[in-house]
Amino acid sequence: MTSTKRVVLCALLAFLAAIGGVFIGRALLPQPKQPGAALHEVLHHKLALDGDQQARLKVLEDRFAVQRRALELEMRAANARLAEAIEAEHGNGPRVAAAVDQSHAAMGELQKATLAHIFAMRQLLRPDQTSQFDDAVVKALTDGQG
């Protein structure tokens, strides 16, 4: 076997080993939970929502999905402006500072919209459901802290 063939074979084997490692790692290691997954679990599976609550929740979730996507796009645009400012100024100049402020404003709007959505969902609940919902909200906000 020529040295070129050996190098190609070694590279191919290394690539296949890397791919296998990724698959094994994904299968064996726990996946990180998405923020709000516990809240979603409580809302959709533990609170025993009636048909009216489910229908109203779907409307809220559909509306928020559109709003969240728009705000996430604004955050991406703000990050792109920040990257451009950093590239242009190579330091913490006025364009960078302004872009950071825009980025923070976009993040703040998303957080405010998310809280408004949470409170709107809470309004759909019966008094016997709110305690479990509130516990899930607190857990979602504090999970991984401490």
Secondary structure, DSSP 8 states (H G I E B T S, - for coil): --HHHHHHHHHHHHHHHHHHHHHHHHHHS-----TTHHHHHIIIIIS---HHHHHHHHHHHHHHHHHHHHHHHHHHHHHHHHHHHHHHHSSS-HHHHHHHHHHHHHHHHHHHHHHHHHHHHHHTS-HHHHHHHHHHHHHHHHTT--
